[in-house]
Amino acid sequence: MRNTKKFIVIGAGAVTLLAGGGAAAYAATAAPTAPKITAEKAIELAHQQVQGAWVSEVDHDDSGRWELELVKGDQVYEVDVDAASGKVTAHAPKAADKDDDGNGDDNGGDRDDD
C-alpha cells in the first residue's frame, strides 16, 4: 500500500510540473502587442506620399510594419510604414495590372467557364 501512495504522489507531482511547463511555454509565445501606429494613421501617412490616390490594400505584417497599396491613375504604389514609429520605409511605384487575357476582367488568366 505504501508503494501505491508513493506512485500517486510522484504521478501528481509529474503532472503538476508538466502543466506548469506548458503554461510557461504558452506565456512565452503570447500574442504580439497592438501597433502604436493605427491603420488609419498609416493610411494618412501613405496619402502624404501619394496625394490623390485611393487605398486598395492595407496589411499589417509580423515584422511590425504596415504594407499599403495605393492606386493613382494607372500607377500602383507600394508604401510601407513602420508600425512603431510611423516612418515611411518604402515608397515604390509599379505599373498597374492590366487585363492580360482580353476578356474584360482584370483576372489576367485564361478561363474557360463557358
C-alpha positions as CSV (number, residue, x, y, z in Angstrom):
1,M,0.0,0.0,0.0
2,R,2.9,2.4,0.7
3,N,4.2,1.9,-2.8
4,T,0.8,2.8,-4.3
5,K,0.8,6.1,-2.3
6,K,4.3,6.9,-3.5
7,F,3.3,6.3,-7.1
8,I,0.3,8.5,-6.7
9,V,2.3,11.3,-5.1
10,I,5.1,11.1,-7.7
11,G,2.5,11.0,-10.6
12,A,0.7,14.0,-9.3
13,G,4.0,15.9,-8.9
14,A,4.9,15.0,-12.5
15,V,1.6,16.2,-13.8
16,T,1.9,19.4,-11.9
17,L,5.4,20.0,-13.4
18,L,4.3,19.3,-16.9
19,A,1.3,21.5,-16.6
20,G,3.4,24.4,-15.3
21,G,5.9,23.9,-18.1
22,G,3.1,24.0,-20.6
23,A,1.7,27.2,-19.2
24,A,5.2,28.8,-19.2
25,A,5.7,27.9,-22.8
26,Y,2.3,29.3,-23.7
27,A,3.1,32.6,-21.9
28,A,6.4,32.9,-23.8
29,T,4.5,32.7,-27.1
30,A,1.8,35.2,-26.2
31,A,0.2,37.3,-28.9
32,P,2.2,40.4,-30.0
33,T,1.0,43.8,-28.8
34,A,-1.0,46.1,-31.0
35,P,1.0,48.5,-33.2
36,K,1.4,52.1,-32.0
37,I,0.5,53.4,-35.4
38,T,-3.1,52.6,-36.3
39,A,-4.2,51.6,-39.8
40,E,-5.9,54.9,-40.2
41,K,-2.7,56.8,-39.3
42,A,-0.7,54.6,-41.7
43,I,-3.2,55.4,-44.5
44,E,-2.9,59.1,-43.7
45,L,1.0,58.9,-43.9
46,A,0.7,57.0,-47.2
47,H,-1.6,59.6,-48.6
48,Q,1.1,62.2,-47.8
49,Q,3.4,60.3,-50.0
50,V,1.0,59.7,-52.9
51,Q,-1.5,62.5,-52.9
52,G,-4.8,61.9,-54.7
53,A,-4.5,58.1,-54.7
54,W,-7.0,55.7,-53.3
55,V,-6.0,52.8,-51.0
56,S,-6.6,49.4,-52.5
57,E,-4.9,47.2,-49.8
58,V,-3.7,47.5,-46.2
59,D,-1.9,44.7,-44.3
60,H,0.0,44.6,-41.0
61,D,2.8,42.0,-41.2
62,D,4.7,40.1,-38.5
63,S,7.8,42.3,-38.8
64,G,6.0,45.3,-37.4
65,R,5.1,47.4,-40.5
66,W,2.0,48.4,-42.4
67,E,2.1,47.5,-46.1
68,L,-0.2,49.7,-48.2
69,E,-1.1,49.6,-51.8
70,L,-2.3,52.9,-53.4
71,V,-3.6,53.5,-56.9
72,K,-3.4,56.7,-58.8
73,G,-4.3,56.7,-62.4
74,D,-2.6,53.6,-64.0
75,Q,0.1,53.5,-61.3
76,V,0.1,51.3,-58.2
77,Y,2.3,52.5,-55.3
78,E,3.5,50.2,-52.6
79,V,4.1,52.1,-49.3
80,D,5.5,50.6,-46.1
81,V,5.0,52.4,-42.8
82,D,6.8,51.3,-39.6
83,A,4.0,50.5,-37.1
84,A,6.1,51.7,-34.1
85,S,7.4,55.0,-35.4
86,G,5.2,55.9,-38.3
87,K,8.3,56.3,-40.6
88,V,7.7,55.6,-44.3
89,T,10.3,52.9,-45.0
90,A,9.5,52.2,-48.7
91,H,7.7,54.0,-51.5
92,A,7.8,52.4,-54.9
93,P,5.5,52.8,-57.9
94,K,4.8,49.9,-60.3
95,A,2.6,49.5,-63.3
96,A,-1.0,48.6,-62.5
97,D,-2.2,45.1,-63.5
98,K,-3.9,45.1,-66.9
99,D,-6.3,42.7,-68.5
100,D,-3.9,40.1,-69.7
101,D,-6.3,37.7,-71.3
102,G,-8.5,40.3,-73.2
103,N,-11.9,39.0,-71.8
104,G,-12.8,42.3,-70.0
105,D,-12.0,41.3,-66.4
106,D,-8.8,42.1,-64.6
107,N,-8.1,38.5,-63.5
108,G,-5.4,38.1,-66.1
109,G,-5.9,34.3,-66.5
110,D,-7.4,32.3,-69.3
111,R,-10.7,30.9,-68.0
112,D,-12.9,28.5,-69.9
113,D,-16.1,28.8,-67.8
114,D,-18.4,28.9,-70.9
